[in-house]
Amino acid sequence: MTATRAASIGRSIGAAALYAVAAFWVLCSFVATVEADNPEAFPGILDKDEAFGAFFSVSLAVLFAAAAVALCRRPLVSKAACTLIVLVCVYRAISVYGQFYGT
């Protein structure tokens, strides 16, 4: 195996790991809003904490997805995965936006 091939495999594995971390943060954005359904179960949580947590999580997910695109050499597959993650993050941001203002 040549050094170029080994580097390509390493970048692909690194990009896959970054996409896994981005998917984890998308999942965390859903978990951050669970306490909004039952606020009595979480007495220390403020009203706007879950929306902030969701925005923070989707921001990190987009950051990791962008890093994976920069790392990977397969542009079509990488850009498709990044687009999917960004679309889910935009959906989450829109769905929790009203919680900041009480609407």
Helices and strands as residue ranges (DSSP letters): H 3-31, G 34-36, G 39-41, H 49-71, H 75-97, G 98-100
